[in-house]
Amino acid sequence: MKLGFRAIIIAVIGIGLVSVITVRGCRTPKDKGKILYELHCQTCHGEKGEGFYSYPPIAGVDYVEDHKDEIACIIYYGMEGPIEVDGVEYDGRMLGNPQLTETQIANLANYIYGLPGNSGASFNKTDIQNQLENCNYKPIK
Ligand code: HEC
């Protein structure tokens, strides 16, 4: 009996571990982008990128489409000062995210360009590296 009980416990732990590993392994880059977005961006830019009060929208707007070559810089360094997004003026401050890896920034960028109204551009790690090498942004801390 004693051995049987132990076997059950070990089996339960084993199944638990295997499912955790499987679930984590099955996350697509898009899921990862969504999770990163929820964690680092959503409070200001809204669940669907619709923006919020003095925080500009990032879904279906000209600014995002016009800054495809700098999206990594915006995420990594942050930005401040007056900008115009779809004809509306904003003058805010967004902190940089230097803690994110290039792969995470790629996942985020892919997620953002897949938001409703955006063009679905896609970025890999090399694209992000190239962008970051050519940024003309001041780090916002
Ligand atoms: C604390 C609030 C806040 C958070 C969190 C935040 N932003 Fe921003 N974001 C802003 C503000 C404010 C601006 C406008 C800055 C300015 O006026 O120069 C902005 C501007 C932008 C812009 C360019 C303007 C536009 O609307 O197209 C993009 C793209 C953007 N943010 C993406 C992101 C992404 C991606 C994340 C997550 C990694 C993020 N932001 C996190 C506040 C935030």
Residues whose N, C-alpha, C, O or C-beta is under 5 A from the ligand:
A	BS01	HEC	H40 C41 C44 S54 Y55 P56 P57 I58 Y63 V64 I74 I75 M79 E80 G81 P82 I83 V85 Y90 D91 G92 R93 M94
